[in-house]
């Protein structure tokens, strides 16, 4: 498959800006420069001077509003005191279009970065609960977490083998040795896991202490994997010094050593997370349905997945629409060396305008389908009220500033990226059928938001939602064609689109 370089549109323009629009932008820029006043700095050397600080202080001292801001914020939490009353009143947890079937309980990822596994299993459980007639149910997030952590470790070491000829301070080598086994992931990684290992009920493989508190084992695993990387790099150098060995023989020897090293990784993971059933190992599941009637099922994780977690819209038949204004729309993107299962499905995104993402969400909800999506949850959101709204905090008024970054700007300067995955289960539409706000199922427990649910305004969606996962049946045909095409643009490993929710 072909690859091409990413194209960056002019700031503030769409990726399909016309020639006339660009000429107008140039004209506007020239006009603004013609009125620009150039003045010398107070410090020619660039250091901060007492004169400059004195001027700033005098300006603030003469502004009663800023003086009041100082008085209040000196002893109160900035986000508590600057919350907009108007936004809290407007952002109601009321939705006129919701998925009729309700799931529960509200899940809690606790002190881990497994939101993508919680979001995906929260989507899958709709089908399980319907088919088994359950009132409450959770799939085992820890089961998928185990196989993901083990495979990510193997994926890292395979990358080490392939890149062992590069200098250790090479940017790519250095980057991959950073957060090498993040708890986070992407939709395509979920598909890799469920197709390889299936799923099991949480009762079959419950949470462990360290599935809910992953930091300590991540730290230990990273230490061992970095040590393993040096062992493999050294071994490859030694093997290459022998002219008698072919490239295939060297790779085989390195993989043999890697498997020996991976035993240590498996030992750590299985001791801290437990030993899960294998993909083709039979287990039994006893349960009560919503009417209190006892039920029993036996089979393998793969069989449970195929029988209960999949409906006519298979996870493997769904793909990611993204809105990345830096890059050209109507193109397929991937990220260099991003994945979890070696040799499996790559992470793929179809970049398109934000309205395509919104329309897909509304269409899916009307069709009774919950929506997996990726966003930057920490921006203009409040955990207690469960509100996500760019107008939630009155920073500009309080500090007499303007927050002028566009969505594309935020991505360019590392101000924003996909940090969290959740599920959309409802939307409030206006009289013309346009979204006003969305109902969001989070995985931070029932005490966050409105009994575990958030309200996301349409304005917040536009600015901070980057990804929506959609079955092909609900996606525009032209975007499905892009997804199924052979040509994809490869973004560097450190690109914001490579961040894991």
C-alpha positions in Angstrom: 0.0 0.0 0.0 1.2 3.5 -0.8 2.0 6.2 1.6 2.2 10.0 1.3 3.2 12.9 3.4 0.7 14.7 5.6 -0.5 18.1 4.2 -1.0 21.0 6.6 -3.7 23.5 5.5 -3.4 27.2 6.1 -4.4 28.1 9.7 -8.1 28.9 10.0 -8.9 27.5 6.6 -10.5 24.2 5.7 -8.4 21.6 3.9 -10.3 22.4 0.7 -9.8 26.2 0.8 -10.4 27.8 -2.7 -7.8 30.0 -4.5 -10.1 33.0 -3.9 -10.3 32.4 -0.2 -6.5 32.0 0.1 -6.0 35.3 -1.9 -8.4 37.0 0.6 -6.4 35.6 3.5 -3.2 37.0 2.0 -5.0 40.4 1.5 -6.3 40.4 5.1 -2.8 39.5 6.4 -1.2 42.3 4.4 -3.8 44.8 5.7 -3.1 43.8 9.3 0.6 44.1 8.9 0.3 47.6 7.4 -1.2 48.9 10.7 1.2 47.0 12.9 3.1 49.2 15.3 6.7 48.2 16.0 8.2 49.3 19.3 11.4 48.3 21.0 11.5 46.0 23.9 12.3 47.1 27.5 14.9 44.4 27.6 17.0 44.1 24.4 18.7 41.0 25.8 15.3 39.2 26.3 15.5 38.9 30.1 12.7 40.0 32.3 13.2 43.4 33.8 11.8 45.1 36.8 10.6 47.9 34.6 8.4 45.6 32.5 7.0 43.9 35.6 6.3 47.3 37.2 4.3 48.3 34.0 2.3 45.1 34.1 1.5 45.6 37.8 0.5 49.2 37.3 -1.9 48.2 34.5 -3.5 45.5 36.7 -3.7 47.8 39.7 -5.8 50.3 37.7 -8.2 47.6 36.6 -10.9 47.0 39.3 -12.1 43.7 37.6 -8.6 42.2 37.8 -8.2 43.4 41.3 -11.4 41.5 42.2 -10.1 38.5 40.4 -7.0 38.5 42.5 -9.0 38.8 45.7 -11.3 35.9 44.9 -8.8 33.5 43.3 -6.2 33.9 46.1 -8.2 31.5 48.3 -10.6 29.5 46.0 -10.3 26.9 43.2 -10.1 28.6 39.9 -12.5 26.1 38.1 -15.1 26.2 41.0 -15.4 30.0 41.2 -15.2 30.7 37.4 -17.9 28.2 36.4 -20.6 29.9 34.3 -24.0 29.8 35.9 -25.6 30.3 32.5 -23.8 27.2 31.1 -24.8 25.0 34.1 -28.4 26.0 33.6 -28.3 25.5 29.8 -26.5 22.1 29.9 -29.3 20.0 31.1 -29.1 16.2 31.4 -32.2 15.9 29.2 -32.2 14.2 25.8 -35.0 13.7 23.3 -33.3 10.9 21.4 -31.8 8.0 23.4 -31.1 4.3 22.9 -34.2 2.6 24.2 -32.3 -0.3 25.8 -30.5 0.6 29.0 -27.4 -1.0 30.4 -25.8 -1.0 33.8 -24.1 -0.7 36.1 -22.0 2.4 35.5 -18.4 1.1 35.2 -15.3 2.4 36.9 -11.8 2.1 35.5 -10.4 3.4 38.8 -6.6 4.3 38.8 -5.9 2.9 35.3 -5.8 4.2 31.8 -8.2 1.5 30.4 -10.9 3.9 29.2 -10.8 2.4 25.7 -11.4 -1.1 27.0 -14.3 0.1 29.2 -15.8 2.1 26.4 -15.6 -0.8 24.0 -17.0 -3.4 26.4 -19.7 -0.9 27.4 -20.7 -0.9 23.7 -20.4 -4.7 23.4 -22.5 -5.4 26.5 -25.7 -3.9 24.9 -25.8 -7.1 22.7 -24.9 -9.4 25.6 -27.5 -8.0 27.9 -30.2 -8.2 25.2 -29.5 -11.7 24.3 -29.2 -13.0 27.8 -32.0 -10.8 29.2 -29.9 -9.3 31.9 -30.6 -6.2 34.1 -26.9 -5.6 34.9 -23.7 -7.0 33.4 -20.1 -6.2 32.7 -17.6 -7.9 30.4 -14.2 -8.4 31.9 -12.1 -5.4 31.1 -9.2 -7.1 33.0 -9.3 -10.0 30.6 -8.6 -7.8 27.6 -6.2 -5.7 29.6 -4.1 -8.9 30.3 -3.8 -9.8 26.7 -3.2 -6.2 25.6 -0.4 -5.7 28.1 1.3 -9.0 27.1 1.0 -8.2 23.4 2.1 -4.6 23.7 5.3 -5.9 25.4 5.9 -8.3 22.5 5.1 -5.5 20.0 7.7 -3.2 21.6 10.4 -5.9 21.4 9.6 -6.7 17.8 10.0 -3.0 17.1 13.4 -3.2 18.9 14.5 -6.1 16.7 13.5 -4.2 13.5 15.1 -0.9 14.6 18.2 -2.3 16.3 20.5 -1.0 13.5 19.4 2.6 14.3 21.3 4.7 16.8 19.8 4.4 20.3 19.2 8.2 20.3 17.4 8.1 17.0 14.1 10.0 17.4 11.9 7.1 16.6 13.9 4.6 18.8 13.9 7.1 21.6 10.1 7.8 21.3 9.1 4.1 21.2 11.1 3.6 24.4 9.1 6.2 26.2 5.6 5.2 27.1 6.1 1.8 25.5 3.2 -0.1 27.1 0.6 2.5 27.8 -2.7 1.4 29.3 -4.4 3.3 26.5 -5.5 2.1 23.1 -7.5 2.5 20.0 -10.6 0.9 18.4 -8.5 -1.2 16.0 -6.6 -2.5 18.9 -9.8 -3.6 20.6 -10.8 -5.4 17.4 -7.4 -7.2 17.4 -8.0 -8.4 21.0 -11.5 -9.6 20.7 -10.9 -11.4 17.4 -7.8 -13.1 18.8 -9.0 -13.8 22.4 -12.7 -13.3 22.5 -14.4 -11.9 25.7 -15.6 -13.2 29.0 -18.0 -12.0 31.7 -16.3 -10.0 34.5 -17.5 -12.8 36.9 -15.2 -15.2 35.0 -12.1 -13.0 35.2 -12.6 -10.3 37.9 -10.6 -7.2 38.6 -7.3 -7.6 40.5 -5.6 -5.0 42.6 -3.3 -4.0 39.8 -5.8 -4.0 37.0 -7.4 -1.2 38.9 -4.1 0.4 39.9 -1.8 -0.2 37.0 1.0 2.3 37.7 3.2 0.0 39.8 3.2 -2.9 37.3 3.7 -0.5 34.3 6.8 0.9 36.0 8.3 -2.6 36.6 7.4 -3.8 33.1 8.9 -0.7 31.5 12.1 -1.3 33.4 12.4 -4.9 32.3 11.5 -4.2 28.7 14.1 -1.4 28.4 16.6 -3.8 29.7 15.4 -6.4 27.2 15.8 -3.9 24.4 19.5 -3.4 25.1 20.0 -7.2 25.3 18.4 -7.6 21.9 20.3 -4.7 20.3 23.6 -6.1 21.6 22.7 -9.6 20.3 21.8 -8.3 16.9 25.1 -6.5 16.6 27.0 -9.7 17.6 25.1 -11.8 15.2 25.6 -9.4 12.3 29.3 -9.5 12.9 29.2 -13.1 11.6 29.1 -13.2 7.8 27.9 -16.8 8.0 24.4 -15.9 9.2 21.7 -14.8 6.8 19.3 -12.0 7.7 16.5 -14.6 8.3 18.7 -16.6 10.6 19.6 -13.5 12.6 15.9 -12.6 12.9 15.1 -16.2 14.0 17.8 -16.1 16.7 16.6 -12.7 17.9 13.0 -13.9 18.2 14.1 -17.0 20.1 15.9 -14.8 22.6 12.9 -12.4 22.7 10.6 -15.4 23.6 13.0 -16.2 26.5 12.8 -12.6 27.7 9.0 -12.5 27.3 8.7 -15.2 29.9 9.8 -12.7 32.5 7.1 -10.3 31.3 4.4 -13.0 31.4 5.5 -13.9 35.0 5.0 -10.3 36.1 1.7 -9.8 34.3 0.1 -13.1 35.3 1.2 -12.7 39.0 -0.4 -9.2 39.2 -3.5 -9.6 36.9 -4.2 -13.3 37.3 -4.1 -16.1 34.7 -7.0 -15.7 32.3 -8.7 -18.5 30.3 -7.1 -19.0 26.9 -9.1 -18.0 23.8 -10.1 -21.6 23.2 -10.4 -22.8 26.8 -13.9 -23.6 28.0 -15.4 -21.8 30.9 -18.9 -21.9 32.6 -21.0 -18.8 33.4 -23.9 -18.9 35.8 -26.2 -15.9 36.1 -29.7 -14.6 36.9 -31.7 -12.9 34.2 -33.8 -9.8 34.8 -36.7 -11.9 36.0 -34.6 -13.7 38.5 -34.4 -16.9 36.5 -31.0 -18.8 36.8 -29.1 -19.4 33.6 -26.0 -21.3 32.6 -23.7 -21.2 29.6 -20.5 -23.1 28.7 -18.0 -22.3 25.9 -14.8 -20.5 25.1 -14.1 -16.8 25.1 -14.1 -16.7 21.3 -17.5 -18.5 21.3 -18.9 -16.1 23.9 -17.8 -13.2 21.8 -19.3 -14.6 18.6 -22.5 -15.7 20.3 -23.4 -12.7 22.5 -21.2 -9.7 21.9 -21.7 -9.4 18.1 -24.8 -8.3 16.3 -25.3 -7.5 12.6 -22.8 -4.7 13.0 -19.6 -6.5 13.8 -16.8 -4.6 15.6 -14.4 -5.7 12.8 -16.7 -4.0 10.3 -16.5 -0.7 12.1 -13.9 2.0 11.5 -12.8 5.4 12.9 -13.9 8.7 11.5 -11.6 11.5 12.8 -11.7 15.2 12.6 -8.1 16.5 12.3 -8.2 20.0 10.7 -4.4 20.0 10.2 -4.6 17.3 7.5 -6.5 16.8 4.3 -10.0 15.5 4.5 -11.2 12.5 2.6 -7.9 10.6 3.2 -7.0 7.5 5.1 -4.3 7.9 7.8 -2.3 5.6 10.0 0.4 6.1 12.6 3.9 4.7 12.3 4.6 1.6 14.4 1.3 2.0 16.4 -0.4 -1.2 17.5 -0.7 -4.0 20.1 -0.8 -7.4 18.4 2.2 -7.8 16.0 1.0 -8.4 12.4 -2.6 -7.7 13.2 -5.0 -5.0 12.0 -3.3 -1.5 11.9 -4.7 1.6 13.4 -6.6 3.4 10.6 -8.5 6.7 10.5 -10.6 8.4 7.8 -10.2 12.1 8.2 -13.3 14.2 7.4 -15.2 17.3 8.4 -16.8 17.5 11.8 -20.4 17.4 10.5 -19.8 13.9 9.1 -18.9 12.7 12.7 -22.1 14.4 14.1 -24.3 12.9 11.4 -22.9 9.5 12.0 -23.6 9.8 15.7 -27.2 10.8 15.2 -27.8 8.1 12.6 -26.4 5.4 14.9 -28.4 6.5 17.9 -31.6 6.6 15.9 -30.7 3.1 14.8 -30.3 1.9 18.4 -26.5 1.7 18.3 -24.2 3.2 21.0 -21.2 5.1 19.8 -17.6 4.7 20.9 -15.7 8.0 20.6 -12.4 9.6 21.5 -11.9 13.1 22.9 -9.8 15.4 25.1 -11.9 15.0 28.2 -9.8 17.4 30.4 -10.7 20.5 28.4 -13.5 22.7 29.7 -15.2 19.9 31.6 -16.3 19.4 35.2 -16.2 16.0 36.9 -18.8 16.8 39.6 -21.5 18.2 37.3 -20.6 16.1 34.3 -20.6 19.1 32.0 -18.4 19.4 28.9 -18.8 22.9 27.4 -16.3 25.4 26.0 -18.4 28.1 27.8 -18.2 26.4 31.2 -15.4 28.5 32.6 -15.2 32.3 32.3 -11.4 32.5 32.0 -11.5 35.3 29.4 -13.7 37.6 31.4 -11.9 36.9 34.7 -8.4 37.5 33.4 -9.1 39.9 30.6 -7.6 37.5 28.0 -8.6 35.8 24.8 -8.1 32.1 24.2 -7.5 32.0 20.5 -6.2 28.6 19.6 -8.2 26.7 16.9 -8.6 23.0 16.9 -5.8 22.6 14.4 -3.6 24.9 16.5 -4.1 22.8 19.6 -3.0 19.7 17.7 0.0 21.5 16.2 1.4 22.8 19.6 0.6 19.7 21.7 -2.2 21.5 23.6 -4.7 18.8 22.8 -5.1 15.2 21.7 -7.3 12.1 22.2 -7.0 11.5 26.0 -10.1 9.5 26.7 -12.7 7.2 25.2 -16.4 7.1 26.2 -19.8 6.1 24.8 -22.5 8.3 23.4 -26.0 6.9 24.2 -28.3 9.9 23.5 -28.6 13.2 21.9 -30.9 16.3 22.2 -31.9 17.6 18.8 -33.4 21.0 18.0 -36.5 21.6 15.9 -34.4 21.2 12.7 -32.8 17.9 13.8 -29.4 19.4 14.7 -27.6 18.3 17.8 -27.6 20.5 20.8 -26.0 18.2 23.4 -25.1 14.6 23.8 -25.5 12.0 26.6 -22.2 10.4 27.4 -21.6 7.2 29.4 -18.2 7.6 31.2 -16.2 4.9 33.1 -15.4 6.9 36.3 -18.0 5.4 38.5 -21.5 6.6 39.5 -20.3 9.5 41.6 -18.9 11.4 38.6 -21.4 13.5 36.6 -25.1 12.7 36.7 -24.9 9.1 38.2 -21.9 8.4 35.9 -23.2 10.2 32.8 -22.0 13.4 31.3 -23.6 16.0 29.1 -21.5 17.2 26.1 -22.5 20.3 24.2 -22.4 20.4 20.4 -19.8 23.2 20.7 -17.6 21.0 22.8 -18.0 18.2 20.3 -16.7 20.5 17.5 -13.6 21.5 19.5 -12.6 18.5 21.5 -14.0 15.3 19.8 -11.5 13.7 17.5 -12.9 10.3 16.7 -16.2 8.5 16.2 -16.3 4.7 15.5 -19.0 3.8 13.0 -20.1 0.6 11.3 -19.8 0.8 7.5 -23.6 0.6 7.2 -23.9 4.0 9.0 -21.0 5.8 7.3 -21.2 7.8 4.1 -20.4 5.6 1.1 -17.6 7.8 -0.1 -15.8 7.6 3.3 -16.2 3.8 3.3 -14.5 3.8 -0.1 -11.6 5.8 1.4 -11.3 3.3 4.3 -11.3 0.3 2.0 -8.7 1.9 -0.4 -5.1 0.9 -0.7 -3.4 4.3 -0.2 -2.9 5.6 3.3 -0.9 8.5 4.7 1.5 7.5 7.4 1.8 10.0 10.3 5.0 9.9 12.5 4.8 7.9 15.7 4.8 11.1 17.8 1.9 12.7 16.0 -1.1 13.7 18.2 -3.2 11.2 16.3 -1.0 8.5 17.7 -2.1 9.3 21.3 -3.9 6.4 23.0 -7.2 7.1 24.7 
